[in-house]
Amino acid sequence: MLKLVKSGDFLAASLNMELSVKTGKWHTASGVKCELLGRGILQITPPDLAEDTKDIVLSSGVHGDETSPIELVQQLARRILVDGLVPAHRLLLIIGHPEAINLHKRFVVENMNRLFNTENPTENPDCLRANELQQAVINFYSHPDRQQASRWHLDLHCAIRDSEHYTFAVSPFTENPTRSKALFSFMQRAELEAVLLSSSSSSTFSWFSAEKFSAQALTVELGKVAKFGENDLERLAAFDQAMLELVTVPQVEYHWQGDLLSIYKVTRTLVKQTDEFKLNFPNDQANFTFFDQGKLLGSDEGVEYFALEGGEAVVFPNANVALGQRACLLVRKTEVNLGEQITVK
C-alpha cells in the first residue's frame, strides 16, 4: 500500500482491500512531508510552514458512488506526490469510504454522512469508518503547534439527482464563526452556483469540523453521480482550479461579489416520523425545484405539508430514509449581510 501511494496512486492503494494497511512517513523530491495514516487518509505538510497558514481537510467518497470528487482528490494527491507541487498549507486528503466505493453504493449498511457526531458503536462498516475519520480529523486539527491556525474543511460530494444548480454547497449550522467572507469568496472563485445556509445541526462530516473545531466547512455538491471514468471533469475545472489555488497560495486575495452566488436559507426540514410518510413529487425531483405557496409537498401520519407563503424549493428529497431522518429540506433565496462573517438578513 505504501509503495503504491508513493508512486502517486493514492486511490488505487485506498481501494485495494487485499492490501494490508501500512502506514509510513516520507518526503517527496520537492521536500513535502507525507504521512499515510490509514487507508485513504494522507497527511501532507509543506517544507516551510508559517503560523498564519491554514490546516485544510479535503475529503471525498463519504458516499461511495459519488466519484468525481474522488477523482479530483486523486489528481491533487498525484500532483503533490509525483509532479512536484508544493502546497502552502497543511493538508489532510481523505478518500472516505473505500468499501462503499468498491460496491459503487452510497453506503454499506447506513448513511455514513449521518454518523459524525460522536463515537459510534462498532456494529457495521459505516460506523467503523466514521469513527476512524473522526479521529483522523481530531488528530489533524489538535496539533499542539497549530492551535491558532485557520481551519478549513471541504467535504466533496455529488448529487444523486438533477439540480437547478449543477454545483452548490451546504454551509452547516453551528454557533461558531464558520461563514467567513473568505469562505464565501472562495465559493465565488470556484464558480459554485449556490450555497445553502443550514439552520439546524446535523451530524454530517462538514458539520463535525465546523462544530467541534470552528473550521470554515462546506459540503460541496459537484454535479451528479456517475461511475469512474464517466465524469465530465471539465465542468468542474473552475472548482478544481480554485481548490488548487486554496492549497498552494499562502493568502488568496478574493473579492466578494454577492450577485455571483445564489444564497438560500432553510425554511423547514421535513423529518420522516412514520412509515406513512410520503412526498407529493418523485424521489428524483431536481434539487431546488420551486413550488408555489399552498402546493401540497408531502404528508405523514396525521399531517400534511404545504408550501409556505412566498413558496419554497426542495433540496435532497428522499422519502426512503430511515425513521427519524431528514426526508427533505425546504429552502428559499435570501439576502445576507456582508461582514467578516456572512449572516442572513
Secondary structure, 3 states (H helix, E strand, C coil): CHHHHHCCCHHHHHHCCCCCCCCEEEECCCCCEEEEEECCEEEEECCCCCCCCEEEEEEECCCCCEHHHHHHHHHHHHHHHCCCCCCCCEEEEEECCHHHHHHCCCCCCCCHHHCCCCCCCCCCHHHHHHHHHHHHHHHHHCCCCCCCCEEEEEEEEEECCCECCCEEEEECCCCCCCCEHHHHHHHHHCCCCEEEECCCCCCCHHHHHHHHHCCEEEEEEEEECECCCCCCHHHHHHHHHHHHHHHHCCCCCCCCCHHHCEEEEEEEEEECCCCCCEECCCCCCCECEEECCCCEEEEECCEEEECCCCCEEEECCCCCCCCCCEEEEEEEECCEEECCEEEEC
